[in-house]
Amino acid sequence: MGSGKQSLFIPGPIDVKEEILQELGREQISHRSDEFRDLFKSLKPGLKELFGSPNDVLISTSSGSGFWEAASRCCVCKKILHAVNGAFSEKWAEVSAACGKEVKRIVYEPSKGVRAEDVEKALLENPDLEAFAMVHNETSTGAASDLDAISRVMKNHPQVIWMVDAVSSLGGMRIDADRRGIDFCLSSSQKALALPPGLSLACVSQKAYDKAKTIKGRGYYFDILELKKAYDKDETPYTPSIPHLYALKRQLERISIEGFDERLGRHKEMAARVKAWAEDNDLRLFPEKGRESLTVSCIISRRGLDLKTLKRAMLERGYFMDAGYRKLNEKLLSEGKEPTFRIAHMGDRTMDELDAFLEALDECMRKQEIILEVKEQEKIKG
């Protein structure tokens, strides 16, 4: 494919519409001007709708991982519970440990979602836990957890701060942070929001702010109380990436035009299309039944399918596909199991684009299997 345009069917970064990219080239303005404050203020309603909450949605120029650190430093004095069911939930637990917190883990096999009964048990057995952190949609495995079931548990433990990573679900799956009682819900720009990487978002409850007031050593750049002070003035504490904010404004307008429910419905339809494609090809999804993501499908490969070769073949056709999360596949191969690959269907992706990708994938898989059959026949003859 060389340097030609590639369609990104990876779970972030993903393709960004040209009209959004054009916003990045706007003339710069002062971040302490009325024009900037008007821009910042205009973002608030759309962000609150995305998160499903009237709470503040803080904005930072960073990856979503930055708000991992903010949550762990600002909302936990000593002890935190982490649900670990994949690579990113494990990384967040490592961030908490690096911030000096005592981490207790609920560990799952990577195909599993977080189970409400396990959270309940851990909180009852450890009444000194101050917070519970989890990933809603584990990007490495394509497993989505049941926020409603976990919400019912968390409402029985109102003293515990509930922190949720919605990095690969916000904009493609329903969050409803207020109804569910999520205190700190974080996300970033480069996945289902279909924006360039560089912005992180956090929907923060008053309970989380109150907890932060009791914490020493919150740091500075990711101190949610500093961010809150600026937020109330329609500002940021430090110079943000203003072009990203223009891009966010335009994307929020586009989401409003499409309709939020319609956007979520489109993601659901695309997920169903990929699942049907997998079944038609005698493949199956990696997550346990009922826990499949609506934004990224993790699919178990079959014997003889060379994912690296498949990835190169798709690249020649203009598609950058994902050959599976490396650490997960290393684990599976060490256990004598087939590796996985992932298909992202998020952001502004359309069904027609997805169908074209799947058609190309069919062709590449058939070609590889024909070559494999010929080689096997030659071995038999030899």
Sequence and secondary structure as in RCSB ss.txt:
>XXXX:A:sequence
MGSGKQSLFIPGPIDVKEEILQELGREQISHRSDEFRDLFKSLKPGLKELFGSPNDVLISTSSGSGFWEAASRCC
VCKKILHAVNGAFSEKWAEVSAACGKEVKRIVYEPSKGVRAEDVEKALLENPDLEAFAMVHNETSTGAASDLDAI
SRVMKNHPQVIWMVDAVSSLGGMRIDADRRGIDFCLSSSQKALALPPGLSLACVSQKAYDKAKTIKGRGYYFDIL
ELKKAYDKDETPYTPSIPHLYALKRQLERISIEGFDERLGRHKEMAARVKAWAEDNDLRLFPEKGRESLTVSCII
SRRGLDLKTLKRAMLERGYFMDAGYRKLNEKLLSEGKEPTFRIAHMGDRTMDELDAFLEALDECMRKQEIILEVK
EQEKIKG
>XXXX:A:secstr
 TTS  EE SSSS    HHHHHHTTS    TTSHHHHHHHHHHHHHHHHHHT SSEEEEEES HHHHHHHHHHHS
 SSEEEEEESSHHHHHHHHHHHHTT EEEEEE  TT    HHHHHHHHHH TT  EEEEESEETTTTEE  HHHH
HHHHTT TTSEEEEE TTTBTTB   HHHHT SEEEEESSSTT   S EEEEEE HHHHHHHTT S   STT HH
HHHHHHTTT  SS   HHHHHHHHHHHHHHHHH HHHHHHHHHHHHHHHHHHHHHTT EESS TT B SSEEEEE
  TT  HHHHHHHHHHTTEE B   HHHHHHHHHTT   EEEEE  TT  HHHHHHHHHHHHHHHHHHHHHHHHH
HHHHHH 
